[in-house]
């Protein structure tokens, strides 16, 4: 198979367009067009990447443009636009255009597109900053719902519900998300551990076996430590689950089950930070699905754990000023 040289303006970039045509982003619902483009952008180079970035910078304008207009605005060619559509899993430009138009129309009618993509300025009032954050997070949640394959969530829930041991791996911000998941599972009687230190994580992963679960959290899917820990878990026979924003990342490639999340970056909140809320939503869904499948055990465990900490709650209607000295 021959690679294609793409027009890049500054030079040429080699991209296997035929391979891309056969590899649409996995697990993407048909109504998540922009999420599909965003998730696939990192896989693209040269002219195809410029098309993706142009579409994401102004989706409404892209939906109104003809194929020739979009090619001119992105500095490419109509043939490149056609290859881009196939790489994103569409039959042609008409399907892409209609999908973007429908998605932006729904978003506009829902009222959560205010300032999407706008940078937060130093002099912006907090009311505008709040609107920007809310709009970005809402968009990320909707994109995540479009990306998420519920059949994969079901598979993951069944695996965790039947596991003897669950190891959760993550670094930095993803470690915080992993610890939240570990706490939730522990409250319903699932033997779960969260690991961010690669040495401790590898040692624990080495003790897993068939019937156990390893879950790796990484927005980029390229964090070496998380990849190594999840790979070790898989090599021991454990079912491996990846929570990531990139379906063709190294972490996703080695996992048995992939749960995709989206993000919407803003000033001071790059993708890795803005992905945290969507990650929590996906893991919360997974946690509830596990609790449903272990209902009696989960209900009893949750009741006992709640009772165990109940004595540490402050007395109602009693402030420190009212307590006896």
N, C-alpha and C positions, 0 to 999 in steps of 0.2 A: 504494500500500500504506500502511495506517495503522500508525503506531507505537503501542505499548501503554504506558500509564502503569502503573507497578508500585508496589505498596505497599511503602514503605521505612521506615515508622515516623516518621522525621524529616521526611518529605515524599514527593515522587514523583520517579522517575527515568524517563527515556524510554529504551526499549530495543526494538529491532526484533526481536521474538521470532520472527516468521516467517523472517526472514533467518537468524537463529541456527539455527533448525530445519534449514535447508538447508545449514548449514556445520558439520558435525561436525568435530572436530579431525582433520586429515589424518594418515595414517600411524600411527594408533594401533591396536595389536592389541586384540582383544576381551577379553583377560585383564588389561589394564592400566587397570582402571577408575579407580583413585585417581590414577594418572599422568595419565589423560585429564582428570579434574576439575581437577587442579593446573595442567595446561598451559592449560586453558581459562578459569581463574578471572580472569586479567587482562583478558579480553575482556568480562567481565560487569559490570553495574552494578546498583545498588540491591538489590532483593529477590533477584534471581537470584544475585548475588554473595554475599549473606548465606547462602543455601542452600549454596553451594559451600564457604564457609568453615566452616559448621557441620558439613558432612559430613567435611571434612578434619580438623576438630578432634577428632572421635570417630567414626571409621568403623564400629566395632563397634556402637555405639549406633544409628547411622543404619541399619545393616543389620537391626536388630531392630525399628525403629520402623515404624508404619503411616504412610501418607501424611498422615493428619491429625496424628499425633504429630509428624512431622518438620516439618510446616508450623507447628505451634504453637511448637516449640522454636526454630525459626529466625525466628519473628515474621513469617511470610508467610501464604500460603494454599495449599490443595491445587492450585488452578489454576496457581499459580506453580511448585510442585513439578513438575507435569506439563510446563510449559514448560521448566524446567531440565533435565529428563530428555531432552527432544527436542533442546535445545541441545547436550547432551553426546553426542548420537548414539544414544540409546536410544528404543525404541518406547514405553516407559512406565515407571512407577515399579517395577513388578515386576522388570523386567530390570535396572534399576539396583541394586535391593536385592539381588537374587540375585548379581549380579556383585561387589558389595562384600563380601557374606558369603563368597563363595568365595575372594576374594583375601585377606581378613583371616584366614580359616581356614588357607590355605596358609602365610601368613606366620607365624602362631602355631606351626604344627607344625614349621616350619623353625627356630624359635627365634631369629629376628632382629628381633623387634618390641619388645624390651625398651626401655622409656623413650622410644619414638618420640614426638616432640612435647614431651617434658619439657625444661624449661629447665635448663641447668647452673647450679648454685648456687655461690657463692664458697667455701662450706665443703665441697663435695663431694670425697671422696677421689679420687685419680687413677684408681683401679680403676673407679669409677663413670663418671668422665669418659671413660675408654677405652671402656667398654661403650656409652656414649651415642654416641660418634663412630663406633664400628664398626657399631652398629645403624643410624644415620642413613645412613652411606655404603653399607651393604648394601642398604638400602631404595632409595636413589637408583640403585644399579646395576640392581636388579630393575626399577624403574620405567623406566629408560632402555632396558633390553632390551625392555620392552613397547611403548615408544613408537617404537623404531627400525624403520624400513622397510628391510628388507634388500635389496629391489629397488633402492632409492635408493642404498644403499651400493655395490651392484654397478655402477650407472650412474656413480657418482663414481669408483670404482676404474678402470673402463674409460677414463674421460676422462683421469685422471691418468697412467695407464700409457701412453697414446698422446700425451701432451702434450709439446711442445718445451720449455715453460717453465711452472712453477707458482709463482704468487704467493700467499702466505698473509698475511692481514691480521687484526690484532687490536690491542686497546689494553689496557693495565694487565695484570690477571691473564690475560686471554685472549691477550695477546701472549706470555706465558710458555708457554702451551699451544701456540700457533702455532709458536714457536721449536723446541719439542720435535718437532713434526711435521716441520718443515723439516729438522732434523738426521737424523731417521729416513729421510726420503726421499732426502736427500743421500747417506747411507751405501749406498743400493742403486742409485745412479747416476741418480736423477731430478734434473733441474736445477730446484731449488726455492729460493725466497728468502722470508724472513719480514720483514714490515714493520709497525712500530708507529707510526712518525712519519708523519703524514698527508701531508706534502709529498713525502717520499721515496716513500711508497706510491703516491700519485697519479701521480708521474712514472714509476714503474715500471709501473703498471697501464696507462698510456697507450701503452706499447710492446708490450702484449700484442695478440694477434690470434686469428683463427680457429684452433682446434686447441690453444690454450693454456688454462690453467685459473686462475681466481681463487677462493680459498677464504677466507671470512670467518668468524671465530669471535667470537661475542658471546652470552652467556647470555640477556640481555634482548632482543637483536636490535634495540636502540634506540641503540646507540653511533654517534653521527653520523659520526665519522671512519671507522669500519669500513664503514658503509653507503656513504659517498662513495667509498671505495677500491674496494669490490666493484662499485658501480654503474659506475665508470669502466672497470673490467675488462670488464664485460658490454657496455658501449657500443662496445668495440673488437672485439667478436666472440668473446671468451673464454667458455668454459663456466664458470658461476658456481655455487659450492657454499656453502651456509650451514650452520654448526653452531650451533644455538641451542636454547633451551628453550621458545620461543614460536612456534608454527607460523603465526601471523597477524601477526607482528612486521614492521616495515619491512624488516629484513634478509631475512627469509624470503620476503616478497612479491616481492622483486626477484631472488631466486636461481632458477637453473634446477633445482637439486637441493637439497633440505632434509634435513639429518640432525638429528633431535631428541634432546635430552638432558633428563634430569630432575635435580632437586636436592632435598635434604632439609636445610633450615636448622636450625642449633642455635645456642645462645648463642655469641657471638663468631665464628660462621661463618655469615653470611647467605648467601642464595642464590648470589650471585656467587662466593663462595669455595667453598661446598659443591658447586658445579657442576663444579669443576675435575677431580675424579677421574672422574666420568662423561664429561666431554669427552675426557679422555685415553683412556678405554676405547674410545670411538667412533672417535677418530682412530687408535688402535692397530689396531683392526679394519680401518679403511680402509687403513692402511699395509700390513698383512699381505695384504689383498686385492690391493693393487697389486703387492707382491712375488710373489704367486702368478702373476699375469698377466704378469710380466716375469722369470720364474724364472731363466733362464740368465744374463741380464744382471745381475739382482739378486744372484744367488749369487756371480758373479765379482767384482762391485763390492764386496760385503760382505767377501769374503775379502781383497781388496787393501787395503781401508781398515783392516781389522783388523791386517793385517801391517804397515801403515805406522806404527801406534801401538804395536805390540807391544814395541818396544825401550824404551819409556818406562815399562814396568811395573816395579815393584820386584822385585828378585831374591827368589826364593822361599826361605823359611826363613832369611832374613838380616835381622836387625834392625840399626838404627843402632849399637847397642852392640857388634855383632860386626864392624863394618867397620873396616878399618885407618885409623888417624888419620895 
